[in-house]
């Protein structure tokens, strides 16, 4: 990309183009005979679908990851997952730091826009900490997985499975090389289920939250504050993220336990402990990860609907998760509760939320919902197979970069696969970012019009 082109592009446009180019590059590599286990060329659309699902950390597949791809192909997919989880811009900047190249103001603006931080202060320190936290959590996952995978697959294959699964889980990708049924064979293994849940939650909370928890924990220890003050000294962002995450996990676990308790095709034949474990895992993974401990196509319609709601919400900002984000939904809930209580402004934890925050939350929610409905309608109009719930489930999963599937992806025709690729791409870069990138970047004069009431409700 020439310097003149860079000057004409906004930071948002550069990020979107970067993601697109990496998807194409990954697709080209995956089409090569060396990438497939059979040694044959792979169709470009299937390769592009796999490249997009890996880079957008989604997890939907049209071919079985474990059996179709060769070791080289799996390495390409793993690299794409790590790129997607941490962000192309952040990894590029990190490489520049390693080789000693100066990080320019333009590079810092790209990072700020990529992570939606709103400030350049401490940006490079945040980037370095992000890499450290990623390596820390992924290493924990690898070590814990080894206790199961080495006895099951031998040392070399077990180590490779542990590495791949740990990176995929922390990046909330949901791709695995264990087999076509994801983690269903390990549904009754607490170590695998809890380790995967821990990695998913760690990536989904967001790097800012972990940084804030670490800072607050050290402050509490150093100044000998009581343990109760740990939560109160967190930033408002961390408090809302943690509270929403806990609430959604508990609510989801309870609903899945009730709705699937007697379903013999999912949890009905499990003992009570494993039912709770599988319900908990479903509640965690459905919000952005894509691993499965029960067959998603066998869920009751009620559970499938709950799953779609949680997939649409997703994880939290500035992390590896997708969806409209927990904070977006929290802002809308807080605003509704404050308005119902007669307060003029939305307040939470003794703080008033600014109007711009509410406007952004509303915009993100409405635009994402409109994209979702449009994609569902397009798929219903172009696919000859699949029920409404299968198509809706697949679309929400793609847009929320979740990756859970009701075994429907392989039956998509060429148009359907392109629609899902676009959904995965939009889910990762954000529909709002796409709107901003395609709109006129020139500032328009601010015009204030007379107010007039509009009756609602």
C-alpha positions as CSV (number, residue, x, y, z in Angstrom):
1,X,0.0,0.0,0.0
2,X,1.6,3.3,-1.1
3,X,2.1,6.3,1.1
4,X,-0.4,8.4,-1.0
5,X,-3.1,5.7,-0.6
6,X,-2.5,5.5,3.1
7,X,-2.9,9.3,3.5
8,X,-6.3,9.1,1.7
9,X,-7.6,6.2,3.9
10,X,-8.8,6.5,7.4
11,X,-7.5,4.3,10.2
12,X,-10.7,2.3,10.2
13,X,-10.5,1.7,6.4
14,X,-6.9,0.5,6.7
15,X,-7.9,-2.0,9.4
16,X,-10.8,-3.3,7.4
17,X,-8.7,-3.6,4.3
18,X,-6.0,-5.3,6.3
19,X,-8.4,-8.0,7.6
20,X,-9.7,-8.5,4.1
21,X,-6.2,-9.0,2.6
22,X,-5.2,-11.4,5.2
23,X,-8.3,-13.5,4.6
24,X,-7.4,-13.6,0.9
25,X,-3.8,-14.5,1.7
26,X,-4.9,-17.3,4.0
27,X,-7.3,-18.6,1.4
28,X,-4.6,-18.8,-1.2
29,X,-2.4,-20.7,1.1
30,X,-5.2,-23.1,2.0
31,X,-6.0,-23.8,-1.6
32,X,-2.5,-25.3,-2.1
33,X,-2.2,-29.1,-2.3
34,X,0.3,-29.0,0.7
35,X,-2.6,-27.7,2.9
36,X,-4.9,-30.6,2.4
37,X,-4.5,-34.1,3.9
38,X,-5.2,-35.7,0.5
39,X,-2.6,-33.5,-1.3
40,X,-5.2,-32.1,-3.7
41,X,-6.1,-28.5,-4.5
42,X,-8.9,-27.1,-2.4
43,X,-11.7,-25.0,-3.9
44,X,-11.1,-21.3,-3.3
45,X,-14.5,-20.7,-1.7
46,X,-14.0,-23.5,0.8
47,X,-10.5,-22.2,1.5
48,X,-11.8,-18.6,1.8
49,X,-14.5,-19.8,4.2
50,X,-11.9,-21.5,6.4
51,X,-9.6,-18.6,6.3
52,X,-12.4,-16.2,7.3
53,X,-13.6,-18.4,10.1
54,X,-10.1,-18.7,11.5
55,X,-9.1,-15.0,11.2
56,X,-12.5,-13.8,12.4
57,X,-12.2,-16.3,15.3
58,X,-15.6,-17.8,14.5
59,X,-15.3,-21.6,14.1
60,X,-17.9,-22.4,11.5
61,X,-16.5,-24.9,9.0
62,X,-17.5,-26.5,5.7
63,X,-14.9,-29.2,6.0
64,X,-13.7,-31.1,9.0
65,X,-10.7,-29.3,10.4
66,X,-9.1,-32.4,12.0
67,X,-9.3,-34.7,9.0
68,X,-9.4,-32.5,5.9
69,X,-6.3,-30.3,6.5
70,X,-2.7,-31.4,6.6
71,X,-0.2,-30.3,9.3
72,X,0.7,-27.3,7.1
73,X,-2.9,-26.4,6.6
74,X,-3.6,-26.6,10.4
75,X,-0.5,-24.4,11.1
76,X,-1.9,-21.8,8.7
77,X,-5.3,-22.0,10.4
78,X,-3.6,-21.6,13.9
79,X,-1.6,-18.6,12.8
80,X,-4.8,-17.0,11.4
81,X,-6.6,-17.7,14.7
82,X,-3.8,-16.0,16.7
83,X,-3.8,-13.1,14.2
84,X,-7.6,-12.7,14.5
85,X,-7.6,-13.1,18.3
86,X,-5.0,-10.4,19.0
87,X,-5.7,-8.3,15.9
88,X,-3.6,-7.8,12.8
89,X,-2.7,-4.2,13.7
90,X,-1.5,-5.1,17.2
91,X,0.6,-8.1,16.0
92,X,2.1,-5.9,13.2
93,X,3.0,-3.2,15.7
94,X,4.4,-5.8,18.1
95,X,6.7,-7.1,15.3
96,X,7.9,-3.6,14.7
97,X,8.8,-3.2,18.4
98,X,10.7,-6.5,18.2
99,X,12.8,-5.5,15.2
100,X,13.4,-2.0,16.7
101,X,11.4,0.0,14.2
102,X,10.0,3.3,15.5
103,X,6.2,3.2,16.1
104,X,4.9,6.4,14.4
105,X,1.9,8.4,15.4
106,X,0.0,6.9,12.5
107,X,0.7,3.4,13.9
108,X,-0.5,4.5,17.3
109,X,-3.8,5.9,15.8
110,X,-4.3,2.5,14.1
111,X,-3.9,0.8,17.4
112,X,-6.3,3.2,19.1
113,X,-8.9,2.6,16.5
114,X,-8.4,-1.1,16.4
115,X,-9.0,-1.5,20.1
116,X,-11.6,1.4,20.4
117,X,-9.6,2.8,23.3
118,X,-10.4,6.5,22.7
119,X,-6.9,7.6,23.9
120,X,-3.3,7.3,22.9
121,X,-2.0,7.3,26.5
122,X,0.0,4.2,27.5
123,X,-0.9,2.6,24.2
124,X,2.3,0.7,23.6
125,X,2.5,-0.4,27.3
126,X,-1.1,-1.8,26.8
127,X,0.1,-3.7,23.7
128,X,3.0,-5.2,25.5
129,X,0.9,-6.3,28.4
130,X,-1.7,-7.7,26.0
131,X,1.0,-10.0,24.5
132,X,2.1,-11.1,28.0
133,X,-1.4,-11.9,29.2
134,X,-2.1,-13.8,26.0
135,X,1.0,-16.0,26.4
136,X,0.3,-16.5,30.1
137,X,-3.2,-17.7,29.7
138,X,-2.4,-19.9,26.6
139,X,0.5,-21.5,28.4
140,X,-1.8,-22.4,31.4
141,X,-4.3,-24.0,28.9
142,X,-1.5,-26.0,27.2
143,X,-0.2,-27.4,30.5
144,X,-3.7,-28.4,31.7
145,X,-4.7,-30.0,28.4
146,X,-1.5,-32.1,28.4
147,X,-2.8,-34.1,31.3
148,X,-5.5,-35.5,29.1
149,X,-4.3,-35.2,25.5
150,X,-0.9,-36.9,26.0
151,X,-2.4,-40.1,27.5
152,X,-5.1,-40.0,24.7
153,X,-3.0,-39.2,21.7
154,X,0.7,-39.7,22.6
155,X,3.3,-37.0,23.3
156,X,3.7,-35.3,19.9
157,X,0.1,-35.3,18.8
158,X,-1.1,-34.6,22.4
159,X,1.2,-31.5,22.6
160,X,0.0,-30.3,19.2
161,X,-3.7,-30.8,20.2
162,X,-3.0,-28.9,23.5
163,X,-1.4,-26.0,21.7
164,X,-4.0,-25.7,19.0
165,X,-7.0,-26.1,21.5
166,X,-5.5,-23.6,24.0
167,X,-4.9,-20.9,21.4
168,X,-8.3,-21.5,19.8
169,X,-10.1,-21.4,23.2
170,X,-8.4,-18.2,24.5
171,X,-9.0,-16.5,21.1
172,X,-12.6,-17.6,21.3
173,X,-12.3,-19.3,17.9
174,X,-13.9,-22.7,18.6
175,X,-11.9,-24.5,15.9
176,X,-10.3,-27.8,17.1
177,X,-8.3,-30.7,15.7
178,X,-9.8,-33.3,18.0
179,X,-12.6,-34.5,15.7
180,X,-15.8,-33.6,13.9
181,X,-17.8,-33.5,17.1
182,X,-15.7,-30.9,18.9
183,X,-15.6,-31.6,22.7
184,X,-18.6,-33.9,22.8
185,X,-16.3,-36.9,23.6
186,X,-15.0,-35.0,26.6
187,X,-18.4,-33.8,27.9
188,X,-17.9,-35.8,31.1
189,X,-14.2,-34.7,31.6
190,X,-14.2,-31.8,34.1
191,X,-10.5,-30.9,33.4
192,X,-11.2,-30.3,29.7
193,X,-14.5,-28.6,30.2
194,X,-13.3,-26.3,33.0
195,X,-10.0,-25.5,31.3
196,X,-11.7,-24.6,28.1
197,X,-14.3,-22.5,30.0
198,X,-11.5,-20.7,31.8
199,X,-9.7,-19.8,28.6
200,X,-13.0,-18.7,26.9
201,X,-13.9,-16.4,29.8
202,X,-10.4,-15.1,30.1
203,X,-10.3,-14.1,26.4
204,X,-13.9,-12.8,26.5
205,X,-13.5,-10.5,29.5
206,X,-11.1,-8.3,27.6
207,X,-7.6,-7.2,28.2
208,X,-8.5,-3.9,29.9
209,X,-10.4,-5.9,32.6
210,X,-7.5,-8.2,33.3
211,X,-5.1,-5.2,33.5
212,X,-7.5,-3.4,35.9
213,X,-7.9,-6.6,38.1
214,X,-4.1,-7.0,38.2
215,X,-3.6,-3.3,39.1
216,X,-6.3,-3.3,41.7
217,X,-5.1,-6.6,43.2
218,X,-1.5,-5.3,43.6
219,X,-2.9,-2.0,45.2
220,X,-5.0,-4.0,47.6
221,X,-2.1,-6.2,48.7
222,X,0.4,-3.3,48.9
223,X,-1.9,-1.0,50.9
224,X,-3.4,-3.9,52.9
225,X,-7.0,-3.1,52.0
226,X,-9.7,-5.7,52.8
227,X,-10.7,-8.2,50.1
228,X,-14.1,-6.6,49.8
229,X,-12.4,-3.4,48.4
230,X,-11.0,-5.3,45.5
231,X,-14.3,-5.0,43.5
232,X,-15.1,-1.5,44.6
233,X,-11.7,-0.1,43.5
234,X,-12.1,-1.4,39.9
235,X,-13.1,0.9,37.1
236,X,-16.7,1.2,36.1
237,X,-16.0,-0.6,32.9
238,X,-14.5,-3.6,34.7
239,X,-17.4,-3.7,37.2
240,X,-20.0,-3.8,34.5
241,X,-18.2,-6.4,32.4
242,X,-17.7,-8.7,35.4
243,X,-21.2,-8.3,36.7
244,X,-22.8,-8.9,33.2
245,X,-20.5,-11.9,32.6
246,X,-21.4,-13.5,35.8
247,X,-25.1,-12.8,35.4
248,X,-25.2,-14.2,31.8
249,X,-23.3,-17.3,32.8
250,X,-25.5,-18.1,35.7
251,X,-28.7,-17.3,33.8
252,X,-27.6,-19.3,30.8
253,X,-26.6,-22.3,33.0
254,X,-29.9,-22.4,34.7
255,X,-31.9,-22.1,31.5
256,X,-30.0,-24.8,29.7
257,X,-30.2,-27.1,32.7
258,X,-34.0,-26.7,32.9
259,X,-34.6,-26.9,29.1
260,X,-32.3,-29.8,28.3
261,X,-32.6,-31.8,31.6
262,X,-34.8,-34.6,30.0
263,X,-33.5,-34.3,26.5
264,X,-32.1,-37.7,25.8
265,X,-30.2,-36.4,22.7
266,X,-28.2,-33.9,24.7
267,X,-28.0,-34.0,28.5
268,X,-30.9,-36.3,29.4
269,X,-28.7,-39.5,30.0
270,X,-26.0,-37.7,32.0
271,X,-25.7,-37.8,35.7
272,X,-26.7,-34.6,37.6
273,X,-23.1,-33.3,38.0
274,X,-22.4,-33.7,34.2
275,X,-25.7,-32.0,33.4
276,X,-24.6,-29.0,35.4
277,X,-21.2,-29.1,33.8
278,X,-22.6,-29.3,30.3
279,X,-25.1,-26.5,31.0
280,X,-22.4,-24.3,32.4
281,X,-20.1,-25.0,29.4
282,X,-23.0,-24.3,26.9
283,X,-23.7,-21.0,28.7
284,X,-20.0,-20.0,28.4
285,X,-19.2,-21.2,24.9
286,X,-22.4,-20.0,23.3
287,X,-21.5,-16.4,23.9
288,X,-18.6,-16.4,21.5
289,X,-16.3,-19.5,21.6
290,X,-17.9,-22.2,19.4
291,X,-16.7,-25.3,21.2
292,X,-19.5,-27.8,21.9
293,X,-20.0,-30.5,24.5
294,X,-23.4,-31.5,23.3
295,X,-24.7,-31.7,19.6
296,X,-26.2,-28.3,18.8
297,X,-28.6,-29.7,16.2
298,X,-30.2,-31.8,19.0
299,X,-31.0,-28.9,21.3
300,X,-34.7,-28.1,21.9
301,X,-36.0,-25.0,20.0
302,X,-36.2,-23.2,23.3
303,X,-32.5,-23.8,24.1
304,X,-31.6,-22.9,20.5
305,X,-33.4,-19.5,21.0
306,X,-31.6,-18.9,24.3
307,X,-28.3,-19.8,22.5
308,X,-29.0,-17.3,19.8
309,X,-29.7,-14.5,22.3
310,X,-26.5,-15.2,24.1
311,X,-24.5,-15.4,20.9
312,X,-25.9,-12.0,19.8
313,X,-24.8,-10.5,23.1
314,X,-21.3,-12.0,22.9
315,X,-18.4,-11.2,25.1
316,X,-16.8,-7.9,26.2
317,X,-14.9,-5.1,24.4
318,X,-11.1,-5.0,23.8
319,X,-10.7,-8.8,24.0
320,X,-11.1,-11.8,21.7
321,X,-14.9,-12.1,21.8
322,X,-17.5,-11.1,19.3
323,X,-21.1,-10.0,19.5
324,X,-22.6,-6.6,20.3
325,X,-20.8,-6.9,23.7
326,X,-21.9,-7.2,27.3
327,X,-21.4,-3.4,27.9
328,X,-23.6,-2.5,25.0
329,X,-26.5,-4.5,26.5
330,X,-25.7,-3.3,30.0
331,X,-25.9,0.4,28.9
332,X,-29.4,-0.3,27.3
333,X,-30.6,-2.1,30.4
334,X,-29.2,0.6,32.8
335,X,-30.9,3.3,30.7
336,X,-34.3,1.5,30.7
337,X,-34.1,0.9,34.4
338,X,-33.1,4.5,35.2
339,X,-35.9,5.8,32.9
340,X,-38.4,3.5,34.6
341,X,-37.3,4.7,38.0
342,X,-37.9,8.3,37.0
343,X,-34.2,9.4,36.8
344,X,-33.2,11.9,34.1
345,X,-29.9,10.2,33.4
346,X,-28.8,6.6,33.4
347,X,-26.7,5.8,36.5
348,X,-24.8,2.8,37.8
349,X,-22.4,2.2,40.7
350,X,-22.7,5.9,41.6
351,X,-21.7,7.1,38.1
352,X,-23.8,8.8,35.4
353,X,-23.4,7.5,31.8
354,X,-22.8,10.2,29.2
355,X,-25.3,10.6,26.3
356,X,-22.6,9.6,23.8
357,X,-22.3,6.2,25.4
358,X,-26.0,5.6,25.1
359,X,-26.1,6.7,21.5
360,X,-23.2,4.4,20.6
361,X,-24.8,1.5,22.4
362,X,-28.1,2.1,20.6
363,X,-26.3,2.4,17.2
364,X,-24.3,-0.8,17.7
365,X,-27.3,-2.8,18.8
366,X,-29.7,-1.6,16.0
367,X,-27.2,-1.8,13.2
368,X,-26.1,-5.3,14.2
369,X,-29.7,-6.4,14.5
370,X,-30.5,-5.0,11.1
371,X,-27.5,-6.8,9.6
372,X,-28.6,-10.0,11.3
373,X,-32.2,-9.8,10.0
374,X,-31.0,-8.9,6.5
375,X,-28.6,-11.9,6.4
376,X,-31.3,-14.3,7.6
377,X,-33.7,-13.1,4.9
378,X,-31.0,-13.5,2.2
379,X,-30.2,-17.0,3.4
380,X,-33.9,-18.0,3.5
381,X,-34.3,-16.7,0.0
382,X,-31.2,-18.4,-1.5
383,X,-31.0,-21.8,0.4
384,X,-33.0,-24.8,-0.7
385,X,-32.2,-26.7,2.5
386,X,-32.4,-26.0,6.2
387,X,-35.1,-25.0,8.6
388,X,-35.6,-21.4,9.8
389,X,-34.0,-22.2,13.1
390,X,-31.0,-23.8,11.5
391,X,-30.5,-20.8,9.2
392,X,-31.1,-18.2,12.0
393,X,-28.7,-20.1,14.4
394,X,-26.0,-20.3,11.7
395,X,-26.3,-16.6,10.9
396,X,-26.2,-15.4,14.6
397,X,-23.3,-17.7,15.2
398,X,-21.4,-16.1,12.2
399,X,-22.2,-12.5,13.0
400,X,-21.4,-13.1,16.7
401,X,-18.1,-14.9,15.7
402,X,-19.2,-17.8,17.8
403,X,-18.9,-20.8,15.5
404,X,-21.5,-23.1,17.0
405,X,-23.4,-24.9,14.3
406,X,-26.4,-27.2,14.0
407,X,-24.4,-29.2,11.4
408,X,-25.7,-26.8,8.7
409,X,-22.6,-25.1,7.3
410,X,-21.6,-27.9,4.9
411,X,-25.0,-27.8,3.2
412,X,-24.7,-24.1,2.3
413,X,-24.6,-23.4,-1.4
414,X,-22.0,-20.9,-2.9
415,X,-24.3,-17.9,-2.3
416,X,-24.9,-19.0,1.3
417,X,-21.2,-19.5,2.0
418,X,-20.5,-16.0,0.7
419,X,-23.2,-14.5,2.9
420,X,-21.8,-16.3,6.0
421,X,-18.2,-15.2,5.1
422,X,-19.5,-11.6,5.0
423,X,-21.3,-12.1,8.4
424,X,-18.1,-13.4,10.0
425,X,-16.1,-10.5,8.6
426,X,-18.6,-8.0,9.8
427,X,-18.8,-9.7,13.1
428,X,-15.1,-9.4,13.6
429,X,-14.5,-5.8,12.4
430,X,-17.9,-4.6,13.5
431,X,-20.8,-3.4,11.4
432,X,-20.3,0.1,12.7
433,X,-16.7,0.2,11.6
434,X,-17.9,-0.9,8.1
435,X,-20.5,1.9,8.0
436,X,-17.9,4.5,9.1
437,X,-15.4,3.2,6.5
438,X,-17.8,3.4,3.7
439,X,-19.2,6.8,4.6
440,X,-17.8,10.1,3.6
441,X,-15.0,10.8,6.1
442,X,-15.3,14.6,5.7
443,X,-16.8,16.3,8.6
444,X,-20.2,17.9,7.9
445,X,-21.2,21.2,9.4
446,X,-23.2,20.7,12.6
447,X,-26.7,22.0,12.2
448,X,-29.1,22.4,15.1
449,X,-32.8,22.0,14.2
450,X,-35.8,23.0,16.3
451,X,-37.1,20.3,18.8
452,X,-40.4,18.6,18.4
453,X,-41.9,15.8,20.4
454,X,-42.4,12.3,18.9
455,X,-44.8,10.0,20.8
456,X,-43.4,6.5,21.4
457,X,-44.5,3.4,23.3
